[in-house]
């Protein structure tokens, strides 16, 4: 009897966990967007860089072969 009840409840718990993760992800994405907008407001409508490109290799072993 308990096994049947558990088998019925596990999918419900999995769906609730997935919904909670979706809500948390949505909240995190909103916070990132709000932070980017505040940054742009403070820095003359320029958004933060999304990628850093080094002008010189940091270590000789990482430099490409000529």
Predicted model as a PDB file, atoms N, CA, C, CB and O in Angstrom, pLDDT in the B-factor column:
MODEL        1                                                                  
ATOM      1  N   UNK A   1       0.822  -1.194   0.000  1.00 79.00           N  
ATOM      2  CA  UNK A   1       0.000   0.000   0.000  1.00 79.00           C  
ATOM      3  C   UNK A   1       0.870   1.264   0.000  1.00 79.00           C  
ATOM      4  CB  UNK A   1      -0.937  -0.005   1.211  1.00 79.00           C  
ATOM      5  O   UNK A   1       0.607   2.210  -0.743  1.00 79.00           O  
ATOM      6  N   UNK A   2       1.908   1.265   0.842  1.00 80.00           N  
ATOM      7  CA  UNK A   2       2.786   2.424   0.919  1.00 80.00           C  
ATOM      8  C   UNK A   2       3.556   2.602  -0.387  1.00 80.00           C  
ATOM      9  CB  UNK A   2       3.759   2.283   2.097  1.00 80.00           C  
ATOM     10  O   UNK A   2       3.801   3.729  -0.816  1.00 80.00           O  
ATOM     11  N   UNK A   3       3.940   1.482  -1.024  1.00 81.00           N  
ATOM     12  CA  UNK A   3       4.674   1.557  -2.288  1.00 81.00           C  
ATOM     13  C   UNK A   3       3.815   2.190  -3.382  1.00 81.00           C  
ATOM     14  CB  UNK A   3       5.137   0.157  -2.723  1.00 81.00           C  
ATOM     15  O   UNK A   3       4.322   2.956  -4.202  1.00 81.00           O  
ATOM     16  N   UNK A   4       2.547   1.882  -3.400  1.00 82.00           N  
ATOM     17  CA  UNK A   4       1.639   2.464  -4.398  1.00 82.00           C  
ATOM     18  C   UNK A   4       1.503   3.961  -4.161  1.00 82.00           C  
ATOM     19  CB  UNK A   4       0.245   1.781  -4.348  1.00 82.00           C  
ATOM     20  O   UNK A   4       1.546   4.748  -5.107  1.00 82.00           O  
ATOM     21  N   UNK A   5       1.340   4.354  -2.911  1.00 78.00           N  
ATOM     22  CA  UNK A   5       1.224   5.765  -2.572  1.00 78.00           C  
ATOM     23  C   UNK A   5       2.515   6.516  -2.935  1.00 78.00           C  
ATOM     24  CB  UNK A   5       0.908   5.929  -1.072  1.00 78.00           C  
ATOM     25  O   UNK A   5       2.465   7.619  -3.479  1.00 78.00           O  
ATOM     26  N   UNK A   6       3.654   5.916  -2.632  1.00 77.00           N  
ATOM     27  CA  UNK A   6       4.934   6.539  -2.955  1.00 77.00           C  
ATOM     28  C   UNK A   6       5.101   6.662  -4.467  1.00 77.00           C  
ATOM     29  CB  UNK A   6       6.097   5.729  -2.352  1.00 77.00           C  
ATOM     30  O   UNK A   6       5.585   7.684  -4.954  1.00 77.00           O  
ATOM     31  N   UNK A   7       4.708   5.638  -5.208  1.00 80.00           N  
ATOM     32  CA  UNK A   7       4.819   5.687  -6.664  1.00 80.00           C  
ATOM     33  C   UNK A   7       3.939   6.778  -7.260  1.00 80.00           C  
ATOM     34  CB  UNK A   7       4.448   4.339  -7.264  1.00 80.00           C  
ATOM     35  O   UNK A   7       4.263   7.341  -8.306  1.00 80.00           O  
ATOM     36  N   UNK A   8       2.836   7.074  -6.600  1.00 81.00           N  
ATOM     37  CA  UNK A   8       1.958   8.137  -7.085  1.00 81.00           C  
ATOM     38  C   UNK A   8       2.495   9.521  -6.722  1.00 81.00           C  
ATOM     39  CB  UNK A   8       0.552   7.959  -6.517  1.00 81.00           C  
ATOM     40  O   UNK A   8       2.268  10.481  -7.459  1.00 81.00           O  
ATOM     41  N   UNK A   9       3.199   9.638  -5.607  1.00 79.00           N  
ATOM     42  CA  UNK A   9       3.652  10.941  -5.136  1.00 79.00           C  
ATOM     43  C   UNK A   9       4.995  11.368  -5.725  1.00 79.00           C  
ATOM     44  CB  UNK A   9       3.748  10.925  -3.643  1.00 79.00           C  
ATOM     45  O   UNK A   9       5.239  12.568  -5.852  1.00 79.00           O  
ATOM     46  N   UNK A  10       5.873  10.436  -6.089  1.00 82.00           N  
ATOM     47  CA  UNK A  10       7.188  10.807  -6.604  1.00 82.00           C  
ATOM     48  C   UNK A  10       7.111  11.680  -7.848  1.00 82.00           C  
ATOM     49  CB  UNK A  10       7.982   9.569  -6.912  1.00 82.00           C  
ATOM     50  O   UNK A  10       7.839  12.671  -7.914  1.00 82.00           O  
ATOM     51  N   UNK A  11       6.270  11.377  -8.843  1.00 85.00           N  
ATOM     52  CA  UNK A  11       6.174  12.280 -10.001  1.00 85.00           C  
ATOM     53  C   UNK A  11       5.661  13.672  -9.628  1.00 85.00           C  
ATOM     54  CB  UNK A  11       5.260  11.673 -11.052  1.00 85.00           C  
ATOM     55  O   UNK A  11       6.066  14.666 -10.232  1.00 85.00           O  
ATOM     56  N   UNK A  12       4.783  13.744  -8.646  1.00 85.00           N  
ATOM     57  CA  UNK A  12       4.258  15.042  -8.212  1.00 85.00           C  
ATOM     58  C   UNK A  12       5.385  15.863  -7.590  1.00 85.00           C  
ATOM     59  CB  UNK A  12       3.087  14.860  -7.198  1.00 85.00           C  
ATOM     60  O   UNK A  12       5.507  17.059  -7.857  1.00 85.00           O  
ATOM     61  N   UNK A  13       6.208  15.219  -6.760  1.00 87.00           N  
ATOM     62  CA  UNK A  13       7.343  15.917  -6.148  1.00 87.00           C  
ATOM     63  C   UNK A  13       8.351  16.346  -7.201  1.00 87.00           C  
ATOM     64  CB  UNK A  13       8.024  15.026  -5.107  1.00 87.00           C  
ATOM     65  O   UNK A  13       8.928  17.429  -7.098  1.00 87.00           O  
ATOM     66  N   UNK A  14       8.570  15.519  -8.205  1.00 89.00           N  
ATOM     67  CA  UNK A  14       9.511  15.862  -9.275  1.00 89.00           C  
ATOM     68  C   UNK A  14       9.003  17.068 -10.067  1.00 89.00           C  
ATOM     69  CB  UNK A  14       9.726  14.654 -10.217  1.00 89.00           C  
ATOM     70  O   UNK A  14       9.785  17.948 -10.428  1.00 89.00           O  
ATOM     71  N   UNK A  15       7.719  17.109 -10.334  1.00 91.00           N  
ATOM     72  CA  UNK A  15       7.146  18.246 -11.050  1.00 91.00           C  
ATOM     73  C   UNK A  15       7.237  19.515 -10.208  1.00 91.00           C  
ATOM     74  CB  UNK A  15       5.683  17.963 -11.428  1.00 91.00           C  
ATOM     75  O   UNK A  15       7.521  20.588 -10.740  1.00 91.00           O  
ATOM     76  N   UNK A  16       7.001  19.408  -8.913  1.00 91.00           N  
ATOM     77  CA  UNK A  16       7.095  20.573  -8.035  1.00 91.00           C  
ATOM     78  C   UNK A  16       8.533  21.073  -7.976  1.00 91.00           C  
ATOM     79  CB  UNK A  16       6.586  20.231  -6.619  1.00 91.00           C  
ATOM     80  O   UNK A  16       8.767  22.282  -7.970  1.00 91.00           O  
ATOM     81  N   UNK A  17       9.495  20.161  -7.933  1.00 92.00           N  
ATOM     82  CA  UNK A  17      10.904  20.546  -7.902  1.00 92.00           C  
ATOM     83  C   UNK A  17      11.294  21.236  -9.210  1.00 92.00           C  
ATOM     84  CB  UNK A  17      11.799  19.312  -7.656  1.00 92.00           C  
ATOM     85  O   UNK A  17      12.024  22.227  -9.195  1.00 92.00           O  
ATOM     86  N   UNK A  18      10.813  20.717 -10.336  1.00 94.00           N  
ATOM     87  CA  UNK A  18      11.106  21.331 -11.631  1.00 94.00           C  
ATOM     88  C   UNK A  18      10.484  22.721 -11.720  1.00 94.00           C  
ATOM     89  CB  UNK A  18      10.592  20.443 -12.779  1.00 94.00           C  
ATOM     90  O   UNK A  18      11.107  23.641 -12.249  1.00 94.00           O  
ATOM     91  N   UNK A  19       9.286  22.884 -11.219  1.00 94.00           N  
ATOM     92  CA  UNK A  19       8.641  24.193 -11.232  1.00 94.00           C  
ATOM     93  C   UNK A  19       9.396  25.184 -10.345  1.00 94.00           C  
ATOM     94  CB  UNK A  19       7.182  24.073 -10.771  1.00 94.00           C  
ATOM     95  O   UNK A  19       9.522  26.358 -10.692  1.00 94.00           O  
ATOM     96  N   UNK A  20       9.894  24.715  -9.206  1.00 95.00           N  
ATOM     97  CA  UNK A  20      10.659  25.587  -8.317  1.00 95.00           C  
ATOM     98  C   UNK A  20      11.961  26.025  -8.980  1.00 95.00           C  
ATOM     99  CB  UNK A  20      10.952  24.876  -6.989  1.00 95.00           C  
ATOM    100  O   UNK A  20      12.356  27.185  -8.862  1.00 95.00           O  
ATOM    101  N   UNK A  21      12.629  25.107  -9.674  1.00 95.00           N  
ATOM    102  CA  UNK A  21      13.867  25.454 -10.376  1.00 95.00           C  
ATOM    103  C   UNK A  21      13.607  26.456 -11.497  1.00 95.00           C  
ATOM    104  CB  UNK A  21      14.527  24.193 -10.944  1.00 95.00           C  
ATOM    105  O   UNK A  21      14.398  27.375 -11.714  1.00 95.00           O  
ATOM    106  N   UNK A  22      12.496  26.273 -12.205  1.00 96.00           N  
ATOM    107  CA  UNK A  22      12.136  27.197 -13.285  1.00 96.00           C  
ATOM    108  C   UNK A  22      11.880  28.594 -12.723  1.00 96.00           C  
ATOM    109  CB  UNK A  22      10.888  26.687 -14.048  1.00 96.00           C  
ATOM    110  O   UNK A  22      12.312  29.587 -13.308  1.00 96.00           O  
ATOM    111  N   UNK A  23      11.188  28.674 -11.604  1.00 96.00           N  
ATOM    112  CA  UNK A  23      10.910  29.954 -10.973  1.00 96.00           C  
ATOM    113  C   UNK A  23      12.197  30.610 -10.493  1.00 96.00           C  
ATOM    114  CB  UNK A  23       9.940  29.776  -9.806  1.00 96.00           C  
ATOM    115  O   UNK A  23      12.375  31.815 -10.672  1.00 96.00           O  
ATOM    116  N   UNK A  24      13.093  29.843  -9.891  1.00 96.00           N  
ATOM    117  CA  UNK A  24      14.364  30.382  -9.415  1.00 96.00           C  
ATOM    118  C   UNK A  24      15.209  30.889 -10.579  1.00 96.00           C  
ATOM    119  CB  UNK A  24      15.136  29.316  -8.626  1.00 96.00           C  
ATOM    120  O   UNK A  24      15.817  31.955 -10.484  1.00 96.00           O  
ATOM    121  N   UNK A  25      15.253  30.137 -11.675  1.00 96.00           N  
ATOM    122  CA  UNK A  25      16.011  30.545 -12.855  1.00 96.00           C  
ATOM    123  C   UNK A  25      15.442  31.836 -13.432  1.00 96.00           C  
ATOM    124  CB  UNK A  25      15.999  29.432 -13.919  1.00 96.00           C  
ATOM    125  O   UNK A  25      16.195  32.741 -13.793  1.00 96.00           O  
ATOM    126  N   UNK A  26      14.138  31.924 -13.518  1.00 96.00           N  
ATOM    127  CA  UNK A  26      13.495  33.129 -14.028  1.00 96.00           C  
ATOM    128  C   UNK A  26      13.826  34.333 -13.156  1.00 96.00           C  
ATOM    129  CB  UNK A  26      11.980  32.934 -14.107  1.00 96.00           C  
ATOM    130  O   UNK A  26      14.082  35.421 -13.671  1.00 96.00           O  
ATOM    131  N   UNK A  27      13.823  34.146 -11.849  1.00 97.00           N  
ATOM    132  CA  UNK A  27      14.166  35.219 -10.926  1.00 97.00           C  
ATOM    133  C   UNK A  27      15.619  35.641 -11.102  1.00 97.00           C  
ATOM    134  CB  UNK A  27      13.914  34.783  -9.483  1.00 97.00           C  
ATOM    135  O   UNK A  27      15.921  36.835 -11.097  1.00 97.00           O  
ATOM    136  N   UNK A  28      16.517  34.678 -11.259  1.00 96.00           N  
ATOM    137  CA  UNK A  28      17.933  35.001 -11.452  1.00 96.00           C  
ATOM    138  C   UNK A  28      18.146  35.774 -12.752  1.00 96.00           C  
ATOM    139  CB  UNK A  28      18.780  33.718 -11.458  1.00 96.00           C  
ATOM    140  O   UNK A  28      18.911  36.738 -12.778  1.00 96.00           O  
ATOM    141  N   UNK A  29      17.486  35.368 -13.814  1.00 96.00           N  
ATOM    142  CA  UNK A  29      17.630  36.057 -15.093  1.00 96.00           C  
ATOM    143  C   UNK A  29      17.096  37.491 -15.005  1.00 96.00           C  
ATOM    144  CB  UNK A  29      16.896  35.283 -16.201  1.00 96.00           C  
ATOM    145  O   UNK A  29      17.678  38.409 -15.583  1.00 96.00           O  
ATOM    146  N   UNK A  30      16.004  37.676 -14.292  1.00 97.00           N  
ATOM    147  CA  UNK A  30      15.453  39.016 -14.104  1.00 97.00           C  
ATOM    148  C   UNK A  30      16.439  39.886 -13.339  1.00 97.00           C  
ATOM    149  CB  UNK A  30      14.105  38.952 -13.363  1.00 97.00           C  
ATOM    150  O   UNK A  30      16.642  41.047 -13.694  1.00 97.00           O  
ATOM    151  N   UNK A  31      17.054  39.340 -12.292  1.00 97.00           N  
ATOM    152  CA  UNK A  31      18.017  40.103 -11.512  1.00 97.00           C  
ATOM    153  C   UNK A  31      19.235  40.489 -12.353  1.00 97.00           C  
ATOM    154  CB  UNK A  31      18.456  39.302 -10.288  1.00 97.00           C  
ATOM    155  O   UNK A  31      19.751  41.598 -12.219  1.00 97.00           O  
ATOM    156  N   UNK A  32      19.692  39.591 -13.211  1.00 94.00           N  
ATOM    157  CA  UNK A  32      20.810  39.903 -14.100  1.00 94.00           C  
ATOM    158  C   UNK A  32      20.422  41.041 -15.041  1.00 94.00           C  
ATOM    159  CB  UNK A  32      21.237  38.650 -14.908  1.00 94.00           C  
ATOM    160  O   UNK A  32      21.214  41.956 -15.265  1.00 94.00           O  
ATOM    161  N   UNK A  33      19.218  40.990 -15.589  1.00 94.00           N  
ATOM    162  CA  UNK A  33      18.751  42.037 -16.478  1.00 94.00           C  
ATOM    163  C   UNK A  33      18.637  43.377 -15.776  1.00 94.00           C  
ATOM    164  CB  UNK A  33      17.426  41.658 -17.068  1.00 94.00           C  
ATOM    165  O   UNK A  33      19.030  44.404 -16.331  1.00 94.00           O  
ATOM    166  N   UNK A  34      18.107  43.379 -14.569  1.00 96.00           N  
ATOM    167  CA  UNK A  34      17.984  44.623 -13.807  1.00 96.00           C  
ATOM    168  C   UNK A  34      19.368  45.180 -13.486  1.00 96.00           C  
ATOM    169  CB  UNK A  34      17.182  44.390 -12.504  1.00 96.00           C  
ATOM    170  O   UNK A  34      19.586  46.388 -13.573  1.00 96.00           O  
ATOM    171  N   UNK A  35      20.299  44.307 -13.117  1.00 94.00           N  
ATOM    172  CA  UNK A  35      21.661  44.760 -12.815  1.00 94.00           C  
ATOM    173  C   UNK A  35      22.322  45.366 -14.051  1.00 94.00           C  
ATOM    174  CB  UNK A  35      22.510  43.594 -12.282  1.00 94.00           C  
ATOM    175  O   UNK A  35      23.004  46.386 -13.947  1.00 94.00           O  
ATOM    176  N   UNK A  36      22.129  44.756 -15.211  1.00 93.00           N  
ATOM    177  CA  UNK A  36      22.704  45.286 -16.454  1.00 93.00           C  
ATOM    178  C   UNK A  36      22.104  46.641 -16.785  1.00 93.00           C  
ATOM    179  CB  UNK A  36      22.475  44.308 -17.621  1.00 93.00           C  
ATOM    180  O   UNK A  36      22.814  47.537 -17.241  1.00 93.00           O  
ATOM    181  N   UNK A  37      20.821  46.802 -16.566  1.00 94.00           N  
ATOM    182  CA  UNK A  37      20.186  48.091 -16.838  1.00 94.00           C  
ATOM    183  C   UNK A  37      20.690  49.181 -15.888  1.00 94.00           C  
ATOM    184  CB  UNK A  37      18.667  47.963 -16.726  1.00 94.00           C  
ATOM    185  O   UNK A  37      20.895  50.322 -16.302  1.00 94.00           O  
ATOM    186  N   UNK A  38      20.886  48.828 -14.621  1.00 94.00           N  
ATOM    187  CA  UNK A  38      21.431  49.796 -13.669  1.00 94.00           C  
ATOM    188  C   UNK A  38      22.862  50.171 -14.041  1.00 94.00           C  
ATOM    189  CB  UNK A  38      21.385  49.230 -12.239  1.00 94.00           C  
ATOM    190  O   UNK A  38      23.242  51.338 -13.945  1.00 94.00           O  
ATOM    191  N   UNK A  39      23.649  49.200 -14.460  1.00 93.00           N  
ATOM    192  CA  UNK A  39      25.021  49.470 -14.896  1.00 93.00           C  
ATOM    193  C   UNK A  39      25.010  50.422 -16.082  1.00 93.00           C  
ATOM    194  CB  UNK A  39      25.752  48.158 -15.264  1.00 93.00           C  
ATOM    195  O   UNK A  39      25.756  51.400 -16.110  1.00 93.00           O  
ATOM    196  N   UNK A  40      24.162  50.131 -17.059  1.00 93.00           N  
ATOM    197  CA  UNK A  40      24.080  50.989 -18.247  1.00 93.00           C  
ATOM    198  C   UNK A  40      23.634  52.396 -17.869  1.00 93.00           C  
ATOM    199  CB  UNK A  40      23.111  50.388 -19.282  1.00 93.00           C  
ATOM    200  O   UNK A  40      24.103  53.370 -18.457  1.00 93.00           O  
ATOM    201  N   UNK A  41      22.751  52.515 -16.913  1.00 93.00           N  
ATOM    202  CA  UNK A  41      22.289  53.821 -16.467  1.00 93.00           C  
ATOM    203  C   UNK A  41      23.429  54.621 -15.834  1.00 93.00           C  
ATOM    204  CB  UNK A  41      21.137  53.663 -15.473  1.00 93.00           C  
ATOM    205  O   UNK A  41      23.507  55.838 -16.007  1.00 93.00           O  
ATOM    206  N   UNK A  42      24.310  53.938 -15.101  1.00 92.00           N  
ATOM    207  CA  UNK A  42      25.425  54.617 -14.431  1.00 92.00           C  
ATOM    208  C   UNK A  42      26.598  54.901 -15.363  1.00 92.00           C  
ATOM    209  CB  UNK A  42      25.903  53.786 -13.268  1.00 92.00           C  
ATOM    210  O   UNK A  42      27.373  55.819 -15.095  1.00 92.00           O  
ATOM    211  N   UNK A  43      26.753  54.148 -16.443  1.00 91.00           N  
ATOM    212  CA  UNK A  43      27.922  54.268 -17.311  1.00 91.00           C  
ATOM    213  C   UNK A  43      27.548  54.697 -18.730  1.00 91.00           C  
ATOM    214  CB  UNK A  43      28.671  52.949 -17.354  1.00 91.00           C  
ATOM    215  O   UNK A  43      27.924  54.046 -19.705  1.00 91.00           O  
ATOM    216  N   UNK A  44      26.807  55.791 -18.832  1.00 89.00           N  
ATOM    217  CA  UNK A  44      26.482  56.413 -20.115  1.00 89.00           C  
ATOM    218  C   UNK A  44      25.900  55.450 -21.136  1.00 89.00           C  
ATOM    219  CB  UNK A  44      27.702  57.046 -20.686  1.00 89.00           C  
ATOM    220  O   UNK A  44      26.343  55.408 -22.283  1.00 89.00           O  
ATOM    221  N   UNK A  45      24.920  54.686 -20.722  1.00 89.00           N  
ATOM    222  CA  UNK A  45      24.189  53.761 -21.596  1.00 89.00           C  
ATOM    223  C   UNK A  45      25.072  52.680 -22.216  1.00 89.00           C  
ATOM    224  CB  UNK A  45      23.514  54.535 -22.694  1.00 89.00           C  
ATOM    225  O   UNK A  45      24.720  52.117 -23.253  1.00 89.00           O  
ATOM    226  N   UNK A  46      26.208  52.384 -21.599  1.00 89.00           N  
ATOM    227  CA  UNK A  46      27.090  51.309 -22.063  1.00 89.00           C  
ATOM    228  C   UNK A  46      26.864  50.081 -21.189  1.00 89.00           C  
ATOM    229  CB  UNK A  46      28.591  51.749 -22.026  1.00 89.00           C  
ATOM    230  O   UNK A  46      26.932  50.158 -19.963  1.00 89.00           O  
ATOM    231  N   UNK A  47      26.599  48.967 -21.823  1.00 86.00           N  
ATOM    232  CA  UNK A  47      26.381  47.734 -21.080  1.00 86.00           C  
ATOM    233  C   UNK A  47      27.710  47.098 -20.696  1.00 86.00           C  
ATOM    234  CB  UNK A  47      25.539  46.753 -21.901  1.00 86.00           C  
ATOM    235  O   UNK A  47      28.726  47.354 -21.344  1.00 86.00           O  
ATOM    236  N   UNK A  48      27.718  46.274 -19.652  1.00 82.00           N  
ATOM    237  CA  UNK A  48      28.970  45.631 -19.250  1.00 82.00           C  
ATOM    238  C   UNK A  48      29.473  44.670 -20.328  1.00 82.00           C  
ATOM    239  CB  UNK A  48      28.781  44.882 -17.926  1.00 82.00           C  
ATOM    240  O   UNK A  48      28.691  44.086 -21.078  1.00 82.00           O  
ATOM    241  N   UNK A  49      30.777  44.525 -20.383  1.00 79.00           N  
ATOM    242  CA  UNK A  49      31.348  43.590 -21.351  1.00 79.00           C  
ATOM    243  C   UNK A  49      30.946  42.171 -20.988  1.00 79.00           C  
ATOM    244  CB  UNK A  49      32.887  43.720 -21.405  1.00 79.00           C  
ATOM    245  O   UNK A  49      30.823  41.822 -19.814  1.00 79.00           O  
ATOM    246  N   UNK A  50      30.745  41.369 -22.009  1.00 76.00           N  
ATOM    247  CA  UNK A  50      30.365  39.980 -21.773  1.00 76.00           C  
ATOM    248  C   UNK A  50      31.519  39.028 -22.011  1.00 76.00           C  
ATOM    249  CB  UNK A  50      29.202  39.600 -22.657  1.00 76.00           C  
ATOM    250  O   UNK A  50      31.410  37.835 -21.727  1.00 76.00           O  
ATOM    251  N   UNK A  51      32.639  39.551 -22.537  1.00 74.00           N  
ATOM    252  CA  UNK A  51      33.762  38.681 -22.839  1.00 74.00           C  
ATOM    253  C   UNK A  51      35.045  39.481 -22.675  1.00 74.00           C  
ATOM    254  CB  UNK A  51      33.648  38.089 -24.273  1.00 74.00           C  
ATOM    255  O   UNK A  51      35.098  40.660 -23.024  1.00 74.00           O  
ATOM    256  N   UNK A  52      36.059  38.851 -22.153  1.00 70.00           N  
ATOM    257  CA  UNK A  52      37.360  39.492 -21.997  1.00 70.00           C  
ATOM    258  C   UNK A  52      38.323  38.845 -22.972  1.00 70.00           C  
ATOM    259  CB  UNK A  52      37.883  39.378 -20.530  1.00 70.00           C  
ATOM    260  O   UNK A  52      38.455  37.622 -23.009  1.00 70.00           O  
ATOM    261  N   UNK A  53      38.993  39.667 -23.759  1.00 68.00           N  
ATOM    262  CA  UNK A  53      39.978  39.166 -24.711  1.00 68.00           C  
ATOM    263  C   UNK A  53      41.328  39.722 -24.302  1.00 68.00           C  
ATOM    264  CB  UNK A  53      39.617  39.564 -26.187  1.00 68.00           C  
ATOM    265  O   UNK A  53      41.531  40.936 -24.278  1.00 68.00           O  
ATOM    266  N   UNK A  54      42.248  38.826 -23.980  1.00 64.00           N  
ATOM    267  CA  UNK A  54      43.585  39.251 -23.584  1.00 64.00           C  
ATOM    268  C   UNK A  54      44.359  39.698 -24.821  1.00 64.00           C  
ATOM    269  CB  UNK A  54      44.336  38.108 -22.848  1.00 64.00           C  
ATOM    270  O   UNK A  54      44.289  39.055 -25.869  1.00 64.00           O  
ATOM    271  N   UNK A  55      45.093  40.794 -24.698  1.00 67.00           N  
ATOM    272  CA  UNK A  55      45.882  41.295 -25.819  1.00 67.00           C  
ATOM    273  C   UNK A  55      47.197  40.536 -25.958  1.00 67.00           C  
ATOM    274  CB  UNK A  55      46.156  42.784 -25.649  1.00 67.00           C  
ATOM    275  O   UNK A  55      47.749  40.452 -27.056  1.00 67.00           O  
ATOM    276  N   UNK A  56      47.697  39.992 -24.877  1.00 62.00           N  
ATOM    277  CA  UNK A  56      48.937  39.226 -24.903  1.00 62.00           C  
ATOM    278  C   UNK A  56      48.710  37.931 -24.135  1.00 62.00           C  
ATOM    279  CB  UNK A  56      50.128  40.042 -24.295  1.00 62.00           C  
ATOM    280  O   UNK A  56      47.940  37.914 -23.174  1.00 62.00           O  
ATOM    281  N   UNK A  57      49.362  36.849 -24.540  1.00 61.00           N  
ATOM    282  CA  UNK A  57      49.188  35.597 -23.806  1.00 61.00           C  
ATOM    283  C   UNK A  57      49.707  35.726 -22.369  1.00 61.00           C  
ATOM    284  CB  UNK A  57      49.912  34.449 -24.533  1.00 61.00           C  
ATOM    285  O   UNK A  57      50.703  36.402 -22.111  1.00 61.00           O  
ATOM    286  N   UNK A  58      49.021  35.073 -21.457  1.00 61.00           N  
ATOM    287  CA  UNK A  58      49.413  35.146 -20.060  1.00 61.00           C  
ATOM    288  C   UNK A  58      50.590  34.222 -19.751  1.00 61.00           C  
ATOM    289  CB  UNK A  58      48.235  34.801 -19.173  1.00 61.00           C  
ATOM    290  O   UNK A  58      51.338  34.458 -18.803  1.00 61.00           O  
ATOM    291  N   UNK A  59      50.743  33.203 -20.532  1.00 62.00           N  
ATOM    292  CA  UNK A  59      51.792  32.220 -20.288  1.00 62.00           C  
ATOM    293  C   UNK A  59      52.296  31.727 -21.635  1.00 62.00           C  
ATOM    294  CB  UNK A  59      51.272  31.032 -19.408  1.00 62.00           C  
ATOM    295  O   UNK A  59      51.492  31.495 -22.539  1.00 62.00           O  
ATOM    296  N   UNK A  60      53.612  31.559 -21.797  1.00 61.00           N  
ATOM    297  CA  UNK A  60      54.124  31.117 -23.090  1.00 61.00           C  
ATOM    298  C   UNK A  60      53.557  29.777 -23.575  1.00 61.00           C  
ATOM    299  CB  UNK A  60      55.606  31.017 -23.016  1.00 61.00           C  
ATOM    300  O   UNK A  60      53.454  29.547 -24.780  1.00 61.00           O  
ATOM    301  N   UNK A  61      53.198  28.913 -22.657  1.00 61.00           N  
ATOM    302  CA  UNK A  61      52.650  27.609 -23.055  1.00 61.00           C  
ATOM    303  C   UNK A  61      51.276  27.739 -23.694  1.00 61.00           C  
ATOM    304  CB  UNK A  61      52.567  26.685 -21.850  1.00 61.00           C  
ATOM    305  O   UNK A  61      50.849  26.840 -24.417  1.00 61.00           O  
ATOM    306  N   UNK A  62      50.573  28.846 -23.439  1.00 59.00           N  
ATOM    307  CA  UNK A  62      49.232  29.009 -24.000  1.00 59.00           C  
ATOM    308  C   UNK A  62      49.235  29.774 -25.307  1.00 59.00           C  
ATOM    309  CB  UNK A  62      48.342  29.712 -23.014  1.00 59.00           C  
ATOM    310  O   UNK A  62      48.190  29.920 -25.941  1.00 59.00           O  
ATOM    311  N   UNK A  63      50.414  30.273 -25.728  1.00 56.00           N  
ATOM    312  CA  UNK A  63      50.458  31.040 -26.980  1.00 56.00           C  
ATOM    313  C   UNK A  63      50.374  30.092 -28.170  1.00 56.00           C  
ATOM    314  CB  UNK A  63      51.753  31.897 -27.061  1.00 56.00           C  
ATOM    315  O   UNK A  63      50.911  28.985 -28.119  1.00 56.00           O  
ATOM    316  N   UNK A  64      49.699  30.518 -29.248  1.00 59.00           N  
ATOM    317  CA  UNK A  64      49.574  29.654 -30.423  1.00 59.00           C  
ATOM    318  C   UNK A  64      50.907  29.522 -31.164  1.00 59.00           C  
ATOM    319  CB  UNK A  64      48.500  30.202 -31.371  1.00 59.00           C  
ATOM    320  O   UNK A  64      51.748  30.420 -31.121  1.00 59.00           O  
ATOM    321  N   UNK A  65      51.080  28.407 -31.829  1.00 59.00           N  
ATOM    322  CA  UNK A  65      52.278  28.145 -32.620  1.00 59.00           C  
ATOM    323  C   UNK A  65      52.237  29.011 -33.881  1.00 59.00           C  
ATOM    324  CB  UNK A  65      52.389  26.629 -32.985  1.00 59.00           C  
ATOM    325  O   UNK A  65      51.174  29.135 -34.489  1.00 59.00           O  
ATOM    326  N   UNK A  66      53.382  29.628 -34.306  1.00 54.00           N  
ATOM    327  CA  UNK A  66      53.372  30.442 -35.542  1.00 54.00           C  
ATOM    328  C   UNK A  66      53.315  29.602 -36.793  1.00 54.00           C  
ATOM    329  CB  UNK A  66      54.595  31.327 -35.599  1.00 54.00           C  
ATOM    330  O   UNK A  66      53.301  30.142 -37.899  1.00 54.00           O  
TER     331      UNK A  66                                                      
ENDMDL                                                                          
END                                                                             
